[in-house]
Amino acid sequence: MKRENEYEKTGYKKETGSEEYQKNGKKQNEYCEQNIVDQILQMSEDTEVLNRLKPENIAKLLENKKQKKHFRPYQIGLVAAACVAVVAGTVVWQYGRMHNGVINSSGVSGSNAGSSAGNSNTENKISNSKKIRAARSYDEIYKYIKRAQDNSGIAMYARGGNEIDVQDSASTAKSTESSIAKSTAPSSTASATDTGIATTAANGNYSQTNIRQSGVDEGDIAKTDGTYLYVREDNGRTIDIVDVRNGLKKYNEITLGEEYNIQEFYVNTEQRKLIVVCQKDCTDKNSKKQVNTDNWNQSNTAAVTYNIENIQKPVKEGEVTQSGTYHSSRMADGYLYLFSEYYTGSDMVKEKPLTYVPLVNDKEMSQASICLPPVNCGTMYEVISSVDISKPDETVDNKAVLSGGGKMYVSGKNIYYYESEWQQENQTVTTLRKISYTKGKLKAVAQGKVKGYLNDTFSLDEYKGNLRLFTTNNDENLVIILDKKLDKISSIENLAKGESIYSARFMGETGYFVTYEQVDPLFSVDLSDPEKPKILGKLKIPGFSEYLHFYGEDKLLGIGMSTDEESGMSEGVKVTMFDISDRADVKEEATLVLDDLYRTNAAYDYKSVLVDAAKNRIGFSGYSQNGETYCLLTYNEKEKKFDTILKEDINGNTSQGVRGIYIEDTLYVISGNIIEAYDMNTGEKTGDIIL
């Protein structure tokens, strides 16, 4: 549906505004004051979640029978409450989308930036440089931030992303691509060697964290080394170590100080390290570095490393900190990569860089490490630090990037940060920033942009140096392939008109994606020739798969919803096994509908899904009218059907998510401070513990 012209509603003509701002950029603040309501409404559309919370859309959401995203009962109340705060929340969270009213955070110029103030200031254009613009001085950084504050017309408070190397290829510079932001939860993509999420470890028969990319570990709230379970307690300060060799017994714990709030952690079995990633309150009276009084600057992100060679006496070996709230982290080859979002606030003092420059280990980042945005104003920093876990009290490298907001996909060699912006006529553009990493060293590589938005990080994948993407733009879907410099190699457009991509997965030279309106078309795409991608096949079945996972080489597992083909009404959770042995003729081999469940977290929290094709087990939690249920399935290849081993109510109540972890033949269902043990073959409960 096309967005209503808010300028005509208020009597302020868009064309007149554009002419005035081309003549005199100083009228920007006056414009913001006159049209602040219009801009707030437009800002709220920059993210799909916020747009859905607009009061006029709530009824449509609840009545739309074709809508994929169903609300849980408790969410309906939250949505209603959110309607009250949507305007204020948008101002606080999304001010960066309005900066200068001309250039949105993806760097789209005023002529295309329909979601901005609708004017075109010729002073704000994307740089054509292909090289990173590092700051030459703190004063230069100050000017970028101050300009964004002055031109926003509201308090400065943004959400961040990683816009680093500036590249504007000829193909993208002349593009008419516009943008819609679609906010989703983190997701994943399979490479040629990635055949599963929860895989069997090489040194033991136990599951590992569901990861996005083979060889790149991710933190989680529960892990195992095959002998012990490590579990984050709900209090946010303690990691319990549970011995499972003779039942369930709490063996030890690691408790951090009151200023810490544990977000995730890693267990490195090779070096016998436990790395705890925390949010840390930095209002410590002993801190001499904390000078900014804004509330959002009162916390740091910290990585605290413990030696657990002697599990009875873990020893703290080091800690690193960086400014901002925790965003995410990865670990590869013994190096931790830490991401945080740092909001500069409004209390900047030009002569005191500490008021607007991020700190790493209580030291101001050098101006050369700070990457300026491709336009003449900035909003916030995405802070990136790397740590060699064998030297856990120091950082190897760091960068800070003035940017907007987005998500990231980390391949085996590069970090891709992507952002999408909502423009006029429901058009979208996604900007991509590529940063390479090698043994802790960070280097800006390239910037590009593509037509459409990405459903999640399963929708892009690096393969042999190229980046493949599945995007949705308005009423079409696209297949796009970019080279190492993020220049476009090829694309297929106008796919599945009127539908949207709901899930995707890549394996080697083949990609799969699901779109949905009332039936579920599963597309298979031949990507073997980057210059000539081809649609191989399309399978249409009722319902949709929100999450895809390879189950060996010739099977693809889908977890989603079953829907009535005529009305689109949900009929329960649907688990599907696709036969992909013939890529051009994908078949639905088996389906299981759990009609008493109305939702799973698979689409939003891929770490909550346990899939192990070698052990032939599939585990996930779902929601029924009675609460949350954990399901453990196996696939009967001979009879082409799913068998249910376990379907039990989950005890405990937690906001941090449920995890299923196995060791040998025992499944441990972890929900907050409660662990329940089940026989993986019979489904019989064998024990439990309250931490």
N, C-alpha and C positions, 0 to 999 in steps of 0.2 A: 504494500500500500504506500502511495506517495505521501511524503510528509507535507503537512499543511504549511503554507507560506505565512510565517509568523510576522513578517515585516508588513504585509498587506493588512493583517488583522489590526496592527497598531497604527496604521496610517503612515508608517515610515517607509519610504520607497527605497528598495535595495539599490536601484541604479543611481539614484541621487546620492546615497551614502557612498557608493563606490567613487563617484566623481569627486565628492568633497574630500575623501581621504587621499585620493591621488594628488590633490592640490595641497592638502594640509594635513599631515599625519598627526598634528597636535590635537585634533578634534576627537581622537580616539576615546579619551576618558569621558568626554561629554556624551559620545555615542553609547558607551557602556552604561552610563547612568540612565540615559533615556530608554535603553532597551535591555536593562538588566534581566527582566523577567523572561524576555525572549531568549536571551543567551543562556539563562539557567535551564530553560526547557530544552534547548538544543544540546547543551552539555549533558543533560540527563540521557540523551539518546546516544551518546558516544559509547555507551556500554549496554549490551542487550539486557543485562540484568536490571540496571537502573531504569531503562526504558520500559521494561515490563512492570515496574513498580509504580509507574505513573497512574494516578487514580483512574483516568479514563480507560486504561488498558486492563485493569484488574478483572472486570466483569468478562471481558473478551477472553482472558486467559482461562478463567474458570469454566466458561461455556464452550470453548472451542474443542469440539470432540476430536478434531484431527491433530490437536497439539500433542507433541511427543512428551514434553516435560510435564509430568503430572506432579501436583503438590501433595506432600504428605499432610496429614491432618494438622500437625503442629505448625507446618509451614504456612498454612493459610492465615493463621493468626499473626504470624511474623510478617507476612506480606501486608496485611492490613495495617499493622503498626508502622511498617516501613513507608507506607504511603504518606503518613503524617510528616515524616522526616525527609522525604525524598528531595525536596528543594534545598533544604539546608545541607543535607548530606552531599548533594551534588556540588554545591558551592565549595565545600571543604575538600572534597575528594578529587574533583575534576577541574579545578581552576585552570590547570595547564592547558586544557583543550581550548580555552578562550584567549590564550596569550596573544596580545596585539590584535586580536580579532581578525587576523588575516592568515597566520600560519598556524595550522594545528600541529600537534606534537609529532605527527609522522613526517612533518616537513612538507606538506602539500601547500603550494602557493595560493595566494588569495583568489586567483582566477578559478581555481578548482575547489577551494575550501568552503564549500557550501555550508558546512556545519559550524563554521566560525561566524564572525559577525556579518559576513556577506559582502564585505568590501574587498578591494584589491589594492593593497599598499605596495607599490613597486619597490620599496626599500627592502622588503622582506621576501627574499627569494632563496631557494635552495642553492647551496654552493655546487658548482660543477666540478670541484676538485675531487680527485679520486683518492687523495691522501688524507690521513687523519689531521684534524686541526687541533693541535695541542695548545693549551693556553700559554701565553708568553709571560703573563704576570698575574698576580692575584687581583690587581685592579681590573684587568680585562674580564676576569671571571665575575667580579662584583658587578660590572656594567651589564653583563648578560642577565644576571639574576634580577638586578634592580629594574632593568627595562621590562622584564616579564611582570614584576610586581606592579610597576607603575601603570602598565597597560592592561592589566587584568581587571582592574576596577573592584577587586575583592581581595580578601585575605589570601596570602600565598600558602597553598598547601596542595601538593600534587602527589600523583602516584607515578612510579618510575619505570624506566626501561633502559636499554643499553644501546643508544644510538652512538656509534663510534666512527668508523671510517666513512668519509663522505664520498659517495659515488653516485653519479646521475648519468646513466648511459643514455645514448641517443634514443634508444627504443622506449625507455621509461620516461625520459624528459618530455617527449612529445605526446605521451599517452594522455588520454582523457579519463584515466582511471580516477574514481572517487572512492569514498570510504564509509564503511559501517563498522563499528566495533562490536564484536561478539565476545562477551566474557564467558569463559568456560574454565573448568578445572584442569589441572595438569593431566597430560596423557602421554602416549608413547607410540613408537614405530619400531618395526622389526627390520633388522638388516639381514643380509644373506646368512649370517652365522647365528642370528638370534632366533631360536626356535621356541623360546618359552620365557615366561616371566619368572615364576618360582621354579628354579632349576635344581637338579641334584648336584650338590657340591662335589668337587673332584676328590676331596679328602674325607668324605663322609656322607652318609645317607640322610641328609637333612635339607630342608628348603631354605632358600635365600630370598632376600627382599625382591619383590617385583620391580624390575628396573626398566628404564626407558631404552637404554642402549647397551648392547653387549659390551662388556669390558669397562663400563662406567657405573660405579656403584652409587647408590643413593641412600641417604639417611632414612631412618624410620623410627617408629615408636616401640617396635618390638623386633628382636633379632635372636638368632641362635648360632652357636659354634658347634653344635652337635652334642654337646655335653650339658650346657647351661642355656637357660632362657634369660634374655636380658629384656626387661620390661620397664617402660617409663610409667611411673605412678601418676595418678590424676592430680596429685599436688604440684606437679611440674618441677619438683626439685630433686626427686629421687629416682635412681635407676636400680631396680631390684635384680639380683642375680639368683636365679632359681635352679636348683639341682634337680634333674629329672631322672637320674639313674635308678632311684628306688622310690618311685612315686614322685610327688611334688613337695619339695622342701625349699623354703627360702634359705639360701646359703650365705648371702652377703648383700650389701647395698652400697651404693655411692650416692651421697647426699651433698648437694651444693648449697651455698649460702642463700640467704633470703633474697639477695639481689638478682638471683638467676631464675630464669624460667626455661626449662629444657624444651626445645622444639623437636629435635630429632637427634639420633646418634648413630655412630658407626662402630662396628667391631672388626678390627683388622686382625685376622687369625695368624697371618705370617709374622707380623711384628709384635703381636700380642698387645695391641693398643685398643683402647676404647676412647673414641673421640666424641665429645658431647657438644652439640651445637645449641647455643642458648640465646635467649633474649636477656640482656643484662641491664638493670637499672643503673644509670650512670650519674645519679644525683648524690653519690657518695660524698659525704662531707669532706673526706680526705682528698677528693679529686680537685686538682687545681686547674684542670683543663676545661671543665664544664662551665662555660660562661653564658651560653644561650639559655633563656628562661622559658622558651616555648615548650609546651608539654610534649610535642611529638619529637623533640630532640633530647628527651630525657632517658633514652635507652640506646644501648649499643648491641651489636651482634658479637657474640664471643664463641670461640672454639676452644674447649678445655680438653686436654689430652691426658689420659691415665695409662700407666703401664700396668697390665693385668697378668704378667707372667706368674706372679703369686696371687691367685684369685682371692686368697684370704686377706691380702693386704694390698689393694690397689694403691698405686703411688701417682700423685699428680706430677706430671713432667713439664707442663707448660701451658700457656694460655695466650691467645691473640685476640684482639678486639678491633672492631671497626665501627664507624658511625652508622647509625640507621637501624631500622627494623629488619628482622630476618626475612629474606625473600626465598632463598633456596640454597642448595649446595650439591656438589658432586665430588666423587673421589676416583682418581685414576692413577695407576702406577705409583701409589704411595704419596700422592699429593691431594690435598683437600682444596677445593675451589669454593669460596664463600661469597654469597651474594646478599647484599642488603640495600635497602632504599632509605636514602637520607634526605629529609625535608629541611630546607634551609630556614624556614620560618620567616618572620617579618621583623625580627630584631637585629638585622645586620648592621654592623659598624664597619665602614670601609677600611679604617685603619687597623681593624682587628680581624684578620682572616679566620680566626677561630670561630667567628660568628657565622661564617658561610662556607667554610672549606671543611671537608670530611677529615676525620682523624683515623689513622691506622696505628694501633699500639700507642695511642696518646700523642702521636706526632702528626702535624699537618701534612697532608699529601702535597708533594711538590706540584707546582703549576704544570710542569711537563707531563705529569701523569694524569692530568685532567683534560678530558676530551670535550671540546666545545661542540654545540649542536650545529647542524647545517643551516641554521637561520640565526637572526641577530638577537635572539633572546632565549633564555633557558629557564627551566622550572625546578628541577631537583636532580639529585645524583643517584645513579646506580653504582654502588661501590662493589668492586670485585677484588678479592685478595686470594692469593694462593699460599699454601703452607705445606712444607715438607714435614710429614708427621714424625720423621726421625729427629727433627729439630723444631718441636712444637711451640717454642716460645718466640718465634720470629716468622715473618712473612718472606716469601721469595720474591713476589712481585705484586703490584696492585695498580688498579686504574679506577678512575671515577668518571662517569659520563653524565653530562647534562642532557636530560631527555624527558620523555613523556611517560607512557605506561605500556606494558606488554607482557609477553610470556617468552619462555626460552626453550629451545631444544639443544641438547648438548650431544654432539656426535663423538666419535672416537678421537677427533682432532680439533674440532671447532665448536664454538658457542654461537648459536644463531638466536638473535633476539628479534622478535617480530611484534609489530603493533598494527592495529587496524583502526580506521577512522570512518565514522558515518558522515557521508556527504549528501548532497541533494539527490533526489530521485532514487533513493535507496542504493546508490552505487557505493562501492567499497574499494579501498586500496590498502594493501598491507606492505609496510616497510620492513626491511630485513637488515640487520647488522650482523656482520660476521667477524668473530674474534677467534684467532687461533690460540691454542695452548699446548705447550710442550715442556714437560718437567717443571711446571710451575710458571714458566715464562708466558706472558700474555702479549699478543700483538694484534692490533687492528688490521683487518684484511680488506674488507669491502662493504659497500652498502648498496642495496638494490630495493626495488619495489615491484609488486605484482598486483594484478587485478583480482579483487575478491578478498574474502577473509578466510582464515583457517579455523576449522571446527575445534581442533586441539592439536597437540604435538604429534599425534599419530598421523597427522595429515601432511607432514613433511619429513623428508628423509635424505640423508647424504649417502651417495653411492658412487664410488670411483671418482670422487672429487666434485661431482655434480650434485645439485640439490633438486629433488623432485617434490612437487607440491600438488595437492588437491584443494581447490578453493571454491567458494560459493560467492557469487556476485549477483545481488538482486534475485532474478528468477532463472539464473543459469549456473552451471558448474563447469569448472575448468581443470585441465591437467596442464601443468606448467613445469618446464625443466630449465634450470639456470646453470651456468657454468661456474668455475671457481671464483670468478670476479662478480658473480651474481648478475651477469648479463643474460638475457633471455636467449635460450637456444631454440626452443620450440614450444608449442602449446596446442591443446585441443579445446575448443570453446563450444558453448551452446549445448552442453550435456544436461539431460534430465531437467528440462524446462519446468519451472514452477515447483521444484523440489529443492531440498537442502541436504548437504552432506552431514550425516549423523555419526559415522565412524569410518576409520580407514586403517590400512595396514600395508606395509611393504615387505617383500621378501625378494632380495636379489633383483632380478630384472623384471619382476612383476609387481604390480600394485593392485590393491583391492579397496573399493570404497562403497559405502552404502548411502543411498539417498532415501528420502521418505516424503510421501504426502499421505497416501492411504495404503499403499503397498510398499514392499521393501525391495527395491532393485539393488542387487549386488553386482557392481561392475568389476570386471577384470581388465587390466591394462597392461599391454606389452610395452616395456620401457627399455628393451634391449638396445634399440637404436635411439640415442638421445635426440637426434634430429627428426625422427619420425615415430613418435609414440602412437600406438594404435589401441583402440578399444577392441578387446577380443570377444567379450561376451557380456550378457546382461541377464541376470536371473531375477524374476519378480515373484515375490511371495508375500502373503499378508504379514503385517507387523513390521518391526525394524530391529536391527542389531545396533546397540549403542556402543558395544565394545567387541573388538575382534582380536583373536589370539591364535597363532599357528599351533596346530596340534600335530607335530611331526611335519613331514614334507608335503604330504598330500591331503591334509585336512586343515580346515579353518573353523575355529570355534567362534560362535557369535552369542553374546548375552545381551538381551534387550527386552522388548515387550511384544506380546501378542495382541493384535487388534482385529476387530471385526472389519472385514473387507468392505462392507457397505457403509457402515456408520463411522468407522475409525475409532470406536470406543475400545478402551483397553480391556483386555481379557486376562491379564496376568503376566507374570514374568516368563519370557520365552528363551530357552536354550536351544541352539541349533548347531548341528555339525554339517559343514559343507564339504563336499568332495571336490577338491581342486586339482586332482590328478591331470585333468584335461583343462587347461586354463581357458580355452575357448568355449568350454561347455561345463560350467560350474553347476553342480547339482546339490539340492538340499537332501542330504542323506538321512538325517534323523532330526526329530524335534521333540522337546519336552516342554510342556506348558505347566507352570506352577500357578494355578489359578487363584490360590489363596494369598499370593504375594503380589503387591502392586508396585514394587520399586526395588531396585538394587543400587548400590553405590559404584558399580563397575564403571560407569561412564564418567564419574567425577573423581574417583579415588582408585587408580589402577593398582596401588599397593595393597588394596584390600582384597584383591583377587588372587587366588592360588590356583595355578595351572601347571601341571607336570605331566607331559605326555608319556615320558618314560615310566613313571609310576602309575600312569593312567588314573589321575585324580584331578577333580575340578572342584574348587571350594570358593564360596562367596556368601555374603549375608544379604538378606532381603527383608522387606518390611511387610507385615500383615497388620490387620486391625488389632491384633493382640500385642504387637511390639516387633522386635527384631528377631529373625530366625537365621541360623546358619545351616547352609546346605552343602553336603559333600556328595559329589556324583562320580561315577565311573562310566566309561563308554564301552559298550559291548560291540566290538567290531564285527563279530560273526553275525549277530542278530540285528545290527544297525539300529541300536537304541541306547538310550541313557538308562542307567540303573541308579537309584537313589540309595546311598549307603547311610546317610545321616541327614536328618532334618529336625533340628532341635531349637527350642527357644533359647535365646542368649540371655544369661543372667548378667546383672550389672547395668549401669547406665553411664555412658561416657560420651563426651563431645569430641574425643580424639580419634574415633574410628575403631572398628573391630579388625583383628588380624587372625588369620589361620596359619599356623606354623606346624610342620611335622618334623619329627625325629624318628628315624626307623619306621615303625608302623603305628606310631601314636600321633594323633592330631591334637594340637593345643589351640583352643579357641580363646583368644585374649580380648577381654572387654574391660578397659579401665584397670581396676585393681583385682579383677577376678579372672582366674585361669581355670578352664575346664578341659580335661583330657578325655579323648575318645579313641577307641580302637579303630584304626583306619580301614580295617577289613569288614568288621561286623557292625560298626557304629555304636557299640556298647560304651557307656560311660565308665571310665576307669579311675577317675579321681578329680579333685578340684582343690583350689586354694584361694584364700582371700589375702591379698598382700597388705 
